[in-house]
Every structure is written in structure tokens, then in C-alpha cells.
């Protein structure tokens, strides 16, 4: 499927946040079931597939990443509980792309998406900081359950990158 520009509403979510390197991404990606269990203990059903939200990207040093689940309603409370934090994904215009294939193929797919957006004059909601690129919202949503489809070459991942302005 080709990329598309879509308008999305605010979306509440819960997640665990970690700082890692690209080589140690499993330290956060492997926590997705833990967040799901946290929701289940409270009787809360996810409102969509799990995701990784890349908040700060400094490829040569570190990444600040959240592993989370969208929920239908904001989770009550004032912040982090049991390491899980509630938040709201911002509304706005996003570039969205659904990738069918192995997650290892996402790096070149993201590179092509960046070129596609640049050719159309689209600007990302991102700020350069000394810690790295701080994104307004950059998601990888995992639409395929590995328990139901064990072949990663058949997986479906949705990329959603928020646009500036």
C-alpha cells in the first residue's frame, strides 16, 4: 500500500518507557506483553494493536522508546504506576504506511518513506535537540499477532509519523 496522509484524533494509551540502543531494542519490544498484562489486571481492553513509540532518536547513541497499547478511555491517575505510564498520542496530520513483511525490513522502508515525504514537501513534527531528534509522534504499530502468524515475513506493521503544523 502506498503512503497516505491521514488526520488522526487524540488517542489515549499506556506504555513502558526505556532508553536503549538500536542493537538492544528487544529490551523494550519484549515488554509489550507486560503492558498487556497490566491492562488485563485492571480489566482494560486495548483499543488497537501494540506499538513502539520512538520519542528521541540518536542512532549512534541511544533511543528513548515506549512500548504501549492504545486504550479507549484515558486511564485514571496522575502518571506512572508500576512503571506503566498513561499518556495521549497527539491529534493531527500523519503520514501512514502499512508494511507487509519481516520487521527487519522496516529500516529501508522508513528510509523510502522519508524520501517520499520530502519529495512532497511534507515536514515531520520533530525537533533537533542535543539528546537527538525529539519526535512529536512516531509509531510502529504491530497489527499481526505472532501467536497467530508465526512467519515474520507475513507480518503487518503500520508506520504513523506526525507531520508538523
DSSP file (Angstrom, degrees, kcal/mol; ACC not computed):
  #  RESIDUE AA STRUCTURE BP1 BP2  ACC     N-H-->O    O-->H-N    N-H-->O    O-->H-N    TCO  KAPPA ALPHA  PHI   PSI    X-CA   Y-CA   Z-CA
    1    1 A X              0   0    0      0, 0.0    97,-0.2     0, 0.0     3,-0.1   0.000 360.0 360.0 360.0 137.7    0.0    0.0    0.0
    2    2 A X        -     0   0    0      1,-0.1    96,-0.2    95,-0.1    94,-0.1  -0.359 360.0 -89.4 -73.7 159.6    1.3    3.5   -0.8
    3    3 A X        -     0   0    0     94,-0.1     2,-0.3    -2,-0.0    94,-0.2  -0.279  46.2-166.8 -62.7 155.9    1.8    6.1    2.0
    4    4 A X  E     -A   96   0A   0     92,-2.2    92,-3.2    -3,-0.1     2,-0.6  -0.987  23.1-124.3-142.7 150.7   -1.1    8.3    2.8
    5    5 A X  E     +A   95   0A   0     -2,-0.3     2,-0.3    90,-0.2    90,-0.2  -0.883  39.6 176.6 -95.3 124.0   -1.6   11.5    4.7
    6    6 A X  E     -A   94   0A   0     88,-2.9    88,-3.3    -2,-0.6     2,-0.5  -0.894  29.2-130.2-127.2 155.0   -4.3   10.9    7.4
    7    7 A X  E     -A   93   0A   0     -2,-0.3     2,-0.4    86,-0.2    86,-0.2  -0.937  29.1-170.9-106.6 125.2   -5.8   13.0   10.1
    8    8 A X  E     -A   92   0A   0     84,-2.9    84,-2.4    -2,-0.5     3,-0.1  -0.894  15.6-131.3-118.4 144.8   -6.0   11.3   13.5
    9    9 A X        -     0   0    0     -2,-0.4    80,-0.0    82,-0.2     2,-0.0  -0.313  47.1 -73.5 -79.6 171.6   -7.7   12.3   16.8
   10   10 A X        -     0   0    0     81,-0.1     2,-0.4    -2,-0.1    80,-0.2  -0.399  52.3-160.2 -58.9 144.7   -6.0   12.2   20.2
   11   11 A X  E     -B   89   0A   0     78,-1.9    78,-3.4    -3,-0.1    61,-0.1  -0.959   9.2-137.9-136.7 116.5   -5.6    8.6   21.3
   12   12 A X  E     +B   88   0A   0     -2,-0.4    59,-2.3    59,-0.4     2,-0.3  -0.376  33.0 164.7 -69.4 152.7   -5.1    7.6   25.0
   13   13 A X  E     -BC  87  70A   0     74,-2.4    74,-2.4    57,-0.3     2,-0.3  -0.962  31.1-135.8-155.8 168.4   -2.6    4.9   25.7
   14   14 A X  E     +BC  86  69A   0     55,-2.1    55,-2.3    -2,-0.3     2,-0.3  -0.974  33.7 157.7-129.5 149.3   -0.5    3.2   28.3
   15   15 A X  E     -BC  85  68A   0     70,-2.3    70,-3.2    -2,-0.3     2,-0.4  -0.991  40.1-119.4-161.8 162.3    3.2    2.3   27.9
   16   16 A X  E     - C   0  67A   0     51,-2.2    51,-2.5    -2,-0.3     2,-0.4  -0.915  32.2-148.1-103.9 140.0    6.6    1.5   29.5
   17   17 A X  E     + C   0  66A   0     66,-0.5     2,-0.3    -2,-0.4    49,-0.2  -0.913  21.7 167.7-113.8 138.3    9.4    3.8   28.5
   18   18 A X  E     - C   0  65A   0     47,-2.8    47,-2.8    -2,-0.4     2,-0.5  -0.980  31.7-131.7-143.2 155.5   13.1    2.8   28.2
   19   19 A X  E     + C   0  64A   0     -2,-0.3     2,-0.3    45,-0.2    45,-0.2  -0.937  45.9 143.8-103.8 131.4   16.3    4.2   26.9
   20   20 A X  E     - C   0  63A   0     43,-2.5    43,-3.3    -2,-0.5     2,-0.2  -0.864  44.9-104.6-150.9-179.1   18.2    1.7   24.7
   21   21 A X    >   -     0   0    0     -2,-0.3     3,-0.8    41,-0.2    41,-0.1  -0.696  39.6-104.2-107.8 168.6   20.3    1.4   21.6
   22   22 A X  G >  S+     0   0    0     37,-0.4     3,-1.0    -2,-0.2     4,-0.1   0.870 124.0  52.8 -59.5 -35.4   19.2    0.1   18.2
   23   23 A X  G 3  S+     0   0    0      1,-0.2     3,-0.3     2,-0.1    -1,-0.2   0.713 111.5  45.3 -73.5 -20.5   21.1   -3.1   19.0
   24   24 A X  G X  S+     0   0    0     -3,-0.8     3,-2.0     1,-0.2     4,-0.3   0.009  70.6 125.3-112.4  28.7   19.2   -3.5   22.3
   25   25 A X  T X>  +     0   0    0     -3,-1.0     4,-2.6     1,-0.3     3,-1.8   0.782  62.6  72.0 -57.6 -28.1   15.7   -2.7   21.1
   26   26 A X  H 3> S+     0   0    0      1,-0.3     4,-2.0    -3,-0.3    -1,-0.3   0.752  80.2  74.8 -62.5 -20.7   14.4   -6.0   22.5
   27   27 A X  H <4 S+     0   0    0     -3,-2.0    -1,-0.3     1,-0.2    -2,-0.2   0.809 114.4  21.6 -61.0 -28.1   14.9   -4.6   26.0
   28   28 A X  H X4 S+     0   0    0     -3,-1.8     3,-1.9    -4,-0.3     4,-0.3   0.777 120.1  58.1-105.4 -40.3   11.7   -2.5   25.3
   29   29 A X  H >< S+     0   0    0     -4,-2.6     3,-1.4     1,-0.3     4,-0.2   0.867 102.1  57.5 -60.2 -36.1   10.0   -4.5   22.5
   30   30 A X  T 3< S+     0   0    0     -4,-2.0     3,-0.3     1,-0.2    -1,-0.3   0.550  95.0  68.4 -71.4  -5.8    9.9   -7.6   24.7
   31   31 A X  T <>  +     0   0    0     -3,-1.9     4,-1.8     1,-0.2     3,-0.4   0.513  69.7  93.9 -90.9  -6.0    7.9   -5.6   27.3
   32   32 A X  H <> S+     0   0    0     -3,-1.4     4,-2.0    -4,-0.3     3,-0.2   0.910  85.0  50.3 -55.1 -45.5    4.8   -5.3   25.2
   33   33 A X  H  > S+     0   0    0     -3,-0.3     4,-2.4    -4,-0.2    -1,-0.2   0.846 106.1  57.5 -62.5 -30.6    3.2   -8.4   26.8
   34   34 A X  H  > S+     0   0    0     -3,-0.4     4,-1.9    -4,-0.3    -1,-0.2   0.897 106.7  47.3 -64.9 -40.2    3.9   -7.0   30.2
   35   35 A X  H  X S+     0   0    0     -4,-1.8     4,-2.1    -3,-0.2    -1,-0.2   0.895 110.8  52.7 -67.6 -39.2    1.9   -3.8   29.4
   36   36 A X  H  X S+     0   0    0     -4,-2.0     4,-2.5     1,-0.2    -2,-0.2   0.906 108.8  49.8 -61.3 -42.1   -0.9   -6.0   28.1
   37   37 A X  H  X S+     0   0    0     -4,-2.4     4,-2.4     2,-0.2    -1,-0.2   0.885 107.1  55.1 -64.0 -38.5   -0.9   -8.0   31.3
   38   38 A X  H  X S+     0   0    0     -4,-1.9     4,-0.7     1,-0.2    -2,-0.2   0.914 110.4  46.0 -59.5 -44.2   -1.0   -4.7   33.3
   39   39 A X  H ><>S+     0   0    0     -4,-2.1     5,-2.5     1,-0.2     3,-1.1   0.930 110.7  52.5 -64.0 -45.4   -4.1   -3.7   31.4
   40   40 A X  H ><5S+     0   0    0     -4,-2.5     3,-1.6     1,-0.3    -2,-0.2   0.879 102.7  58.6 -60.4 -39.8   -5.7   -7.2   31.8
   41   41 A X  H 3<5S+     0   0    0     -4,-2.4    -1,-0.3     1,-0.3    -2,-0.2   0.771 111.0  43.4 -60.2 -25.2   -5.2   -7.0   35.6
   42   42 A X  T <<5S-     0   0    0     -3,-1.1    -1,-0.3    -4,-0.7    -2,-0.2   0.327 116.8-112.5-103.0   5.2   -7.3   -3.8   35.6
   43   43 A X  T < 5 +     0   0    0     -3,-1.6     2,-0.5    -4,-0.3    -3,-0.2   0.779  69.0 143.0  70.7  27.3  -10.0   -5.1   33.2
   44   44 A X      < -     0   0    0     -5,-2.5     2,-0.4    -6,-0.1    -1,-0.2  -0.884  39.5-149.7-105.6 126.9   -9.0   -2.7   30.5
   45   45 A X        -     0   0    0     -2,-0.5    27,-0.6    -3,-0.1    -9,-0.0  -0.754  24.1-112.4 -91.2 137.9   -9.1   -3.9   26.8
   46   46 A X  E     -D   71   0A   0     -2,-0.4    25,-0.3    25,-0.1     3,-0.1  -0.346  15.3-144.8 -62.1 151.3   -6.7   -2.5   24.3
   47   47 A X  E    S-     0   0A   0     23,-2.9     2,-0.3     2,-0.1    24,-0.2   0.135  74.8 -13.0-103.7  17.6   -8.3   -0.3   21.6
   48   48 A X  E    S-     0   0A   0     22,-0.5    22,-0.1     0, 0.0    24,-0.0  -0.971  96.7 -41.0 170.2-173.4   -5.9   -1.4   18.9
   49   49 A X  E     -     0   0A   0     -2,-0.3    21,-0.5     1,-0.1    94,-0.1  -0.299  64.1 -95.3 -75.1 159.2   -2.6   -3.2   18.2
   50   50 A X  E     -DE  69 142A   0     92,-0.5    92,-2.8    19,-0.2     2,-0.3  -0.267  47.3-169.5 -67.3 160.4    0.5   -2.7   20.3
   51   51 A X  E     -DE  68 141A   0     17,-2.5    17,-2.5    90,-0.3     2,-0.5  -0.958  27.5-131.9-146.1 162.5    3.1   -0.2   19.2
   52   52 A X  E     -DE  67 140A   0     88,-2.1    88,-2.1    -2,-0.3     2,-0.6  -0.990  23.8-158.2-110.8 129.8    6.6    1.2   19.8
   53   53 A X  E     -DE  66 139A   0     13,-2.8    13,-2.5    -2,-0.5     2,-0.8  -0.948   5.5-150.6-110.5 117.6    6.7    4.9   20.0
   54   54 A X  E     +D   65   0A   0     84,-2.5    84,-0.3    -2,-0.6    11,-0.2  -0.786  23.7 167.7 -89.7 112.5   10.0    6.5   19.2
   55   55 A X  E     +     0   0A   0      9,-2.8    80,-2.9    -2,-0.8     2,-0.4   0.889  67.7  18.0 -93.1 -46.3   10.3    9.7   21.2
   56   56 A X  E     -DF  64 134A   0      8,-1.4     8,-2.5    78,-0.2     2,-0.5  -0.996  67.1-168.5-130.6 130.1   14.0   10.5   20.9
   57   57 A X  E     +DF  63 133A   0     76,-2.3    76,-2.5    -2,-0.4     2,-0.3  -0.960  22.1 156.4-124.5 116.1   16.3    9.1   18.2
   58   58 A X  E >>  -D   62   0A   0      4,-2.1     3,-2.3    -2,-0.5     4,-0.8  -0.817  24.7-164.7-130.1  89.7   20.1    9.5   18.3
   59   59 A X  T 34 S+     0   0    0     -2,-0.3   -37,-0.4     1,-0.3    -1,-0.1   0.752  83.8  48.6 -54.7 -32.7   21.0    6.5   16.1
   60   60 A X  T 34 S+     0   0    0      2,-0.1    -1,-0.3   -39,-0.1   -39,-0.0   0.630 129.7  15.0 -83.9 -11.9   24.7    6.4   17.1
   61   61 A X  T <4 S-     0   0    0     -3,-2.3     2,-0.3     1,-0.3    -2,-0.2   0.659 116.1 -23.2-123.4 -72.4   24.0    6.7   20.9
   62   62 A X  E  <  - D   0  58A   0     -4,-0.8    -4,-2.1    69,-0.2     2,-0.4  -0.952  36.7-144.4-150.3 163.2   20.5    6.0   22.2
   63   63 A X  E     -CD  20  57A   0    -43,-3.3   -43,-2.5    -2,-0.3     2,-0.6  -0.972  12.3-146.4-126.7 143.3   16.8    5.8   21.6
   64   64 A X  E     +CD  19  56A   0     -8,-2.5    -9,-2.8    -2,-0.4    -8,-1.4  -0.967  35.3 173.1-108.7 115.8   14.0    6.7   24.0
   65   65 A X  E     -CD  18  54A   0    -47,-2.8   -47,-2.8    -2,-0.6     2,-0.4  -0.940  25.5-152.0-130.9 143.5   11.2    4.3   23.2
   66   66 A X  E     -CD  17  53A   0    -13,-2.5   -13,-2.8    -2,-0.4     2,-0.6  -0.941   5.3-155.3-112.0 138.4    7.8    3.5   24.6
   67   67 A X  E     +CD  16  52A   0    -51,-2.5   -51,-2.2    -2,-0.4     2,-0.3  -0.966  40.9 143.1-107.4 118.7    6.2    0.0   24.3
   68   68 A X  E     -CD  15  51A   0    -17,-2.5   -17,-2.5    -2,-0.6     2,-0.3  -0.830  46.0-127.8-149.1-178.0    2.4    0.5   24.6
   69   69 A X  E     -CD  14  50A   0    -55,-2.3   -55,-2.1    -2,-0.3     2,-0.2  -0.996  29.1-121.3-135.6 137.7   -1.2   -0.2   23.8
   70   70 A X  E     -C   13   0A   0    -21,-0.5   -23,-2.9    -2,-0.3   -22,-0.5  -0.527  29.7-161.1 -73.5 150.1   -3.9    2.3   22.8
   71   71 A X  E     - D   0  46A   0    -59,-2.3   -59,-0.4   -25,-0.3   -25,-0.1  -0.928  24.9-124.0-130.9 157.2   -7.0    2.3   25.1
   72   72 A X  S    S+     0   0    0    -27,-0.6     2,-0.3    -2,-0.3   -60,-0.2   0.866  94.7  25.3 -70.2 -36.9  -10.5    3.6   24.5
   73   73 A X  S    S-     0   0    0    -62,-0.1    -1,-0.1    -3,-0.0   -26,-0.0  -0.927  96.7 -90.2-127.9 149.9  -10.6    6.0   27.5
   74   74 A X        -     0   0    0     -2,-0.3     2,-0.5     1,-0.1   -60,-0.1  -0.318  45.6-116.5 -55.9 140.4   -7.8    7.7   29.4
   75   75 A X        -     0   0    0    -62,-0.2    -1,-0.1    12,-0.2    11,-0.1  -0.699  34.5-114.7 -81.4 125.6   -6.5    5.6   32.3
   76   76 A X  S    S+     0   0    0     -2,-0.5     2,-0.2     2,-0.1     3,-0.1  -0.195  71.1  70.3 -60.9 151.8   -7.3    7.4   35.6
   77   77 A X  S    S-     0   0    0      1,-0.1     3,-0.1     9,-0.0     4,-0.1  -0.671  83.2 -88.8 128.6 178.2   -4.4    8.6   37.7
   78   78 A X  S    S-     0   0    0     -2,-0.2     2,-0.4     2,-0.1    -1,-0.1  -0.022  81.2 -60.1-117.7  30.4   -1.7   11.1   37.6
   79   79 A X  S    S+     0   0    0     -3,-0.1     7,-0.4     5,-0.0     2,-0.2  -0.990  97.0  25.3 138.3-138.6    1.2    9.5   35.8
   80   80 A X        +     0   0    0     -2,-0.4     2,-0.4     5,-0.2     5,-0.3  -0.463  50.0 173.5 -78.0 132.9    3.3    6.4   36.2
   81   81 A X  B >  S-J   84   0B   0      3,-3.2     3,-2.3    -2,-0.2    -2,-0.0  -0.993  74.2  -8.3-135.5 129.5    2.1    3.4   38.2
   82   82 A X  T 3  S-     0   0    0     -2,-0.4     3,-0.1     1,-0.3    -1,-0.1   0.802 128.6 -59.7  56.6  29.9    4.1    0.1   38.4
   83   83 A X  T 3  S+     0   0    0      1,-0.3   -66,-0.5   -67,-0.0     2,-0.5   0.301 116.6 114.7  82.2 -11.1    6.4    1.5   35.7
   84   84 A X  B <   -J   81   0B   0     -3,-2.3    -3,-3.2   -68,-0.1     2,-0.4  -0.800  50.2-161.4 -95.4 131.8    3.5    1.9   33.3
   85   85 A X  E     -B   15   0A   0    -70,-3.2   -70,-2.3    -2,-0.5     2,-0.3  -0.891  10.4-136.7-115.8 145.4    2.6    5.5   32.3
   86   86 A X  E     +B   14   0A   0     -7,-0.4     2,-0.3    -2,-0.4   -72,-0.2  -0.723  35.3 151.9 -94.3 147.7   -0.6    6.8   30.8
   87   87 A X  E     -B   13   0A   0    -74,-2.4   -74,-2.4    -2,-0.3     2,-0.4  -0.918  38.9-114.5-157.9-177.0   -0.5    9.3   28.0
   88   88 A X  E     -B   12   0A   0     -2,-0.3     2,-0.3   -76,-0.3   -76,-0.3  -0.988  21.3-134.9-134.2 123.1   -2.3   10.7   25.0
   89   89 A X  E     -B   11   0A   0    -78,-3.4   -78,-1.9    -2,-0.4    48,-0.1  -0.606  40.8-107.6 -72.1 134.8   -1.0   10.4   21.4
   90   90 A X        -     0   0    0     46,-0.3    -1,-0.1    -2,-0.3   -82,-0.1  -0.283  24.7-122.7 -71.9 149.5   -1.4   13.8   19.8
   91   91 A X        +     0   0    0    -84,-0.1     2,-0.3   -81,-0.0   -82,-0.2  -0.321  59.7  88.2 -74.9 167.4   -4.1   14.6   17.2
   92   92 A X  E    S-A    8   0A   0    -84,-2.4   -84,-2.9    -2,-0.1     2,-0.4  -0.857  77.2 -34.4 139.7-170.8   -3.0   15.9   13.8
   93   93 A X  E     -A    7   0A   0     70,-0.3    70,-3.5    -2,-0.3     2,-0.3  -0.715  56.7-178.7 -88.8 135.4   -1.9   15.0   10.3
   94   94 A X  E     -AG   6 162A   0    -88,-3.3   -88,-2.9    -2,-0.4     2,-0.6  -0.941  30.5-126.9-130.3 150.7    0.2   11.9   10.0
   95   95 A X  E     -AG   5 161A   0     66,-2.8    66,-2.4    -2,-0.3     2,-0.4  -0.899  36.4-166.8 -91.5 129.2    1.9   10.0    7.2
   96   96 A X  E     +AG   4 160A   0    -92,-3.2   -92,-2.2    -2,-0.6     2,-0.3  -0.945  14.6 171.9-123.0 140.0    0.7    6.4    7.4
   97   97 A X  E     - G   0 159A   0     62,-2.1    62,-3.4    -2,-0.4     2,-0.6  -0.984  21.3-146.9-146.8 133.7    2.1    3.4    5.7
   98   98 A X  E     - G   0 158A   0     -2,-0.3     2,-0.5    60,-0.2    60,-0.2  -0.915  16.7-160.0-103.1 122.9    1.3   -0.3    6.1
   99   99 A X  E     - G   0 157A   0     58,-3.6    58,-2.7    -2,-0.6     2,-0.6  -0.890   4.8-159.7-104.8 128.4    4.3   -2.6    5.6
  100  100 A X  E     + G   0 156A   0     -2,-0.5     2,-0.3    56,-0.2    56,-0.2  -0.938  56.9  49.1-105.4 114.1    3.7   -6.3    4.8
  101  101 A X  S    S-     0   0    0     54,-2.8    53,-0.1    -2,-0.6    52,-0.1  -0.905  94.1 -22.5 149.5-176.3    6.8   -8.3    5.6
  102  102 A X    >   -     0   0    0     -2,-0.3     3,-2.1    51,-0.2     4,-0.1  -0.333  52.4-127.7 -63.9 138.0    9.6   -9.0    8.1
  103  103 A X  G >  S+     0   0    0      1,-0.3     3,-1.9     2,-0.2     4,-0.3   0.761 106.3  71.5 -59.3 -24.4   10.2   -6.3   10.7
  104  104 A X  G 3  S+     0   0    0      1,-0.3     3,-0.5     2,-0.1    -1,-0.3   0.710  90.4  61.6 -63.4 -17.8   13.9   -6.4    9.8
  105  105 A X  G <> S+     0   0    0     -3,-2.1     4,-1.5     1,-0.2    -1,-0.3   0.471  78.4  90.8 -84.6  -2.8   12.8   -4.7    6.5
  106  106 A X  H <> S+     0   0    0     -3,-1.9     4,-3.1     1,-0.2     5,-0.3   0.825  73.4  65.1 -67.3 -32.2   11.5   -1.6    8.3
  107  107 A X  H  > S+     0   0    0     -3,-0.5     4,-2.1    -4,-0.3    -1,-0.2   0.951 108.4  38.2 -60.4 -50.6   14.7    0.4    8.2
  108  108 A X  H  > S+     0   0    0     -4,-0.3     4,-2.3     2,-0.2    -1,-0.2   0.858 115.4  55.1 -68.3 -30.4   14.8    0.7    4.4
  109  109 A X  H  X S+     0   0    0     -4,-1.5     4,-2.1     2,-0.2    -2,-0.2   0.923 108.9  47.4 -64.6 -43.3   11.0    1.1    4.3
  110  110 A X  H  X S+     0   0    0     -4,-3.1     4,-2.4     2,-0.2    -2,-0.2   0.905 109.9  53.6 -64.1 -41.0   11.3    4.0    6.7
  111  111 A X  H  X S+     0   0    0     -4,-2.1     4,-1.8    -5,-0.3    -2,-0.2   0.920 110.2  46.7 -58.3 -44.5   14.1    5.5    4.6
  112  112 A X  H  X S+     0   0    0     -4,-2.3     4,-2.6     1,-0.2    -1,-0.2   0.862 110.5  53.6 -65.8 -36.0   11.9    5.3    1.5
  113  113 A X  H  X S+     0   0    0     -4,-2.1     4,-2.4     2,-0.2    -2,-0.2   0.893 106.6  51.9 -65.6 -39.4    9.0    6.9    3.5
  114  114 A X  H  X S+     0   0    0     -4,-2.4     4,-2.3     2,-0.2    -2,-0.2   0.910 111.6  46.7 -62.9 -42.1   11.3    9.8    4.5
  115  115 A X  H  X S+     0   0    0     -4,-1.8     4,-2.6     2,-0.2    -2,-0.2   0.927 110.4  53.3 -64.5 -45.2   12.2   10.4    0.8
  116  116 A X  H  X S+     0   0    0     -4,-2.6     4,-0.8     1,-0.2    -2,-0.2   0.921 112.0  44.9 -55.4 -47.3    8.5   10.1   -0.2
  117  117 A X  H ><>S+     0   0    0     -4,-2.4     5,-2.5     1,-0.2     3,-0.8   0.916 111.9  51.3 -66.2 -43.8    7.5   12.8    2.3
  118  118 A X  H ><5S+     0   0    0     -4,-2.3     3,-1.6     1,-0.2    -2,-0.2   0.902 105.6  55.9 -61.4 -41.3   10.4   15.1    1.4
  119  119 A X  H 3<5S+     0   0    0     -4,-2.6    -1,-0.2     1,-0.3    -2,-0.2   0.745 109.7  47.6 -62.2 -23.4    9.5   14.9   -2.3
  120  120 A X  T <<5S-     0   0    0     -4,-0.8    -1,-0.3    -3,-0.8    -2,-0.2   0.314 117.6-111.7-100.1   6.5    6.0   16.1   -1.4
  121  121 A X  T < 5 +     0   0    0     -3,-1.6     2,-0.3     1,-0.2    -3,-0.2   0.702  65.2 151.7  73.1  19.5    7.2   19.0    0.8
  122  122 A X      < -     0   0    0     -5,-2.5     2,-0.4    -6,-0.2    -1,-0.2  -0.667  30.8-153.9 -85.7 137.7    5.9   17.3    3.9
  123  123 A X        -     0   0    0     -2,-0.3    41,-2.9    41,-0.2     2,-0.1  -0.919  12.1-126.8-114.1 137.9    7.7   18.1    7.2
  124  124 A X  B     -K  163   0C   0     -2,-0.4     2,-1.6    39,-0.3    39,-0.3  -0.416  23.6-113.2 -76.9 154.1    7.9   15.9   10.2
  125  125 A X  S    S+     0   0    0     37,-2.6    11,-3.5    12,-0.2    12,-0.5  -0.698  73.4 128.7 -83.5  84.1    6.9   17.0   13.7
  126  126 A X  E     -H  135   0A   0     -2,-1.6     2,-0.4     9,-0.2     9,-0.2  -0.996  43.9-158.3-145.5 144.8   10.4   16.7   15.0
  127  127 A X  E     -H  134   0A   0      7,-2.4     7,-3.3    -2,-0.3     2,-0.5  -0.987  20.0-129.5-126.4 132.5   12.9   18.9   16.9
  128  128 A X  E     +H  133   0A   0     -2,-0.4     2,-0.3     5,-0.2     5,-0.2  -0.696  36.7 168.8 -80.9 127.9   16.6   18.5   16.9
  129  129 A X  E >   -H  132   0A   0      3,-1.5     3,-1.1    -2,-0.5    -2,-0.0  -0.853  51.2-102.0-130.3 167.0   18.0   18.6   20.5
  130  130 A X  T 3  S+     0   0    0     -2,-0.3     3,-0.1     1,-0.2    -2,-0.0   0.799 124.1  53.5 -60.3 -26.3   21.4   17.7   22.0
  131  131 A X  T 3  S-     0   0    0      1,-0.3     2,-0.3   -70,-0.0    -1,-0.2   0.678 125.2 -88.9 -80.4 -17.9   20.0   14.4   23.0
  132  132 A X  E <   - H   0 129A   0     -3,-1.1    -3,-1.5   -71,-0.1     2,-0.6  -0.866  69.5 -24.4 137.7-173.4   18.8   13.6   19.5
  133  133 A X  E     -FH  57 128A   0    -76,-2.5   -76,-2.3    -2,-0.3     2,-0.7  -0.637  56.9-152.6 -76.6 118.6   15.7   14.1   17.3
  134  134 A X  E     -FH  56 127A   0     -7,-3.3    -7,-2.4    -2,-0.6     2,-0.3  -0.847  13.9-151.7 -97.3 115.6   12.7   14.5   19.6
  135  135 A X  E     - H   0 126A   0    -80,-2.9    -9,-0.2    -2,-0.7     3,-0.2  -0.657  19.1-146.0 -93.1 140.3    9.5   13.4   17.7
  136  136 A X  S    S-     0   0    0    -11,-3.5   -46,-0.3    -2,-0.3     2,-0.2   0.906  90.5 -21.9 -64.7 -43.1    6.0   14.7   18.2
  137  137 A X        +     0   0    0    -12,-0.5    25,-2.9    25,-0.2     2,-0.4  -0.703  65.8 168.2-170.1 118.9    4.8   11.2   17.5
  138  138 A X  E     - I   0 161A   0    -84,-0.3   -84,-2.5    23,-0.2     2,-0.3  -0.943  20.6-177.7-135.9 110.5    6.5    8.4   15.5
  139  139 A X  E     -EI  53 160A   0     21,-2.9    21,-1.9    -2,-0.4     2,-0.4  -0.835  28.3-166.4-118.2 147.2    4.8    5.0   15.8
  140  140 A X  E     -EI  52 159A   0    -88,-2.1   -88,-2.1    -2,-0.3     2,-0.5  -0.958  22.3-165.6-121.1 108.8    5.3    1.4   14.7
  141  141 A X  E     -EI  51 158A   0     17,-3.1    17,-2.8    -2,-0.4     2,-1.0  -0.847  13.5-141.8-100.9 131.0    2.0   -0.5   15.3
  142  142 A X  E     +EI  50 157A   0    -92,-2.8   -92,-0.5    -2,-0.5    15,-0.2  -0.770  23.0 175.2 -98.0  97.5    2.2   -4.3   15.2
  143  143 A X        +     0   0    0     13,-1.7     2,-0.5    -2,-1.0    14,-0.2   0.535  58.6  74.9 -83.2  -8.0   -1.0   -5.4   13.5
  144  144 A X  S    S-     0   0    0     12,-0.8     2,-0.7     5,-0.0    11,-0.1  -0.911  74.5-138.7-109.7 132.0   -0.1   -9.1   13.4
  145  145 A X    >>  -     0   0    0     -2,-0.5     4,-2.1     1,-0.1     3,-1.5  -0.792   9.0-148.9 -86.1 116.8   -0.2  -11.3   16.4
  146  146 A X  T 34 S+     0   0    0     -2,-0.7    -1,-0.1     1,-0.3     6,-0.0   0.748  96.6  62.1 -59.6 -23.1    2.9  -13.6   16.3
  147  147 A X  T 34 S+     0   0    0      1,-0.2    -1,-0.3     2,-0.1     3,-0.2   0.812 111.9  37.1 -70.8 -28.1    1.0  -16.3   18.1
  148  148 A X  T <4 S+     0   0    0     -3,-1.5     2,-0.4     1,-0.3    -2,-0.2   0.768 129.8  30.5 -92.2 -29.6   -1.5  -16.4   15.2
  149  149 A X     <  +     0   0    0     -4,-2.1    -1,-0.3     1,-0.1     5,-0.1  -0.824  64.1 178.3-131.1  92.6    1.1  -15.9   12.4
  150  150 A X        +     0   0    0     -2,-0.4     2,-0.8    -3,-0.2    -1,-0.1   0.666  59.7  89.6 -71.4 -15.3    4.5  -17.3   13.3
  151  151 A X    >   -     0   0    0      1,-0.2     3,-2.3     3,-0.0     4,-0.2  -0.730  62.9-160.6 -86.2 107.5    6.1  -16.4   10.0
  152  152 A X  G >  S+     0   0    0     -2,-0.8     3,-1.6     1,-0.3   -51,-0.2   0.758  87.5  69.7 -60.0 -24.2    7.5  -12.9   10.3
  153  153 A X  G 3  S+     0   0    0      1,-0.3    -1,-0.3   -51,-0.1   -51,-0.2   0.670  99.7  50.2 -66.9 -14.0    7.6  -12.5    6.6
  154  154 A X  G <  S+     0   0    0     -3,-2.3    -1,-0.3   -53,-0.1    -2,-0.2   0.359  86.8 119.0-102.2   2.8    3.8  -12.4    6.7
  155  155 A X    <   -     0   0    0     -3,-1.6   -54,-2.8    -4,-0.2     2,-0.5  -0.290  53.5-142.9 -74.2 156.4    3.5   -9.7    9.5
  156  156 A X  E     -G  100   0A   0    -56,-0.2   -13,-1.7     2,-0.0   -12,-0.8  -0.983  18.2-178.9-122.4 125.0    1.8   -6.4    9.0
  157  157 A X  E     -GI  99 142A   0    -58,-2.7   -58,-3.6    -2,-0.5     2,-0.5  -0.985  14.4-149.7-125.8 131.7    3.2   -3.2   10.6
  158  158 A X  E     -GI  98 141A   0    -17,-2.8   -17,-3.1    -2,-0.4     2,-0.4  -0.890   7.6-157.3-103.4 128.5    1.7    0.2   10.4
  159  159 A X  E     -GI  97 140A   0    -62,-3.4   -62,-2.1    -2,-0.5     2,-0.4  -0.874  11.3-178.9-100.2 134.0    4.0    3.3   10.5
  160  160 A X  E     -GI  96 139A   0    -21,-1.9   -21,-2.9    -2,-0.4     2,-0.5  -0.949   1.5-179.7-136.3 114.6    2.5    6.6   11.6
  161  161 A X  E     -GI  95 138A   0    -66,-2.4   -66,-2.8    -2,-0.4   -23,-0.2  -0.967  26.7-127.1-117.3 123.9    4.7    9.7   11.7
  162  162 A X  E     -G   94   0A   0    -25,-2.9   -37,-2.6    -2,-0.5   -68,-0.3  -0.438  22.1-135.3 -72.5 139.7    3.1   13.0   12.8
  163  163 A X  B     -K  124   0C   0    -70,-3.5   -70,-0.3   -39,-0.3   -39,-0.3  -0.651  22.4-104.1 -93.5 151.3    3.5   16.0   10.4
  164  164 A X              0   0    0    -41,-2.9   -41,-0.2    -2,-0.3   -39,-0.1  -0.380 360.0 360.0 -69.6 150.0    4.5   19.5   11.5
  165  165 A X              0   0    0     -2,-0.1    -1,-0.2   -41,-0.1   -41,-0.1   0.478 360.0 360.0  68.9 360.0    1.8   22.2   11.6
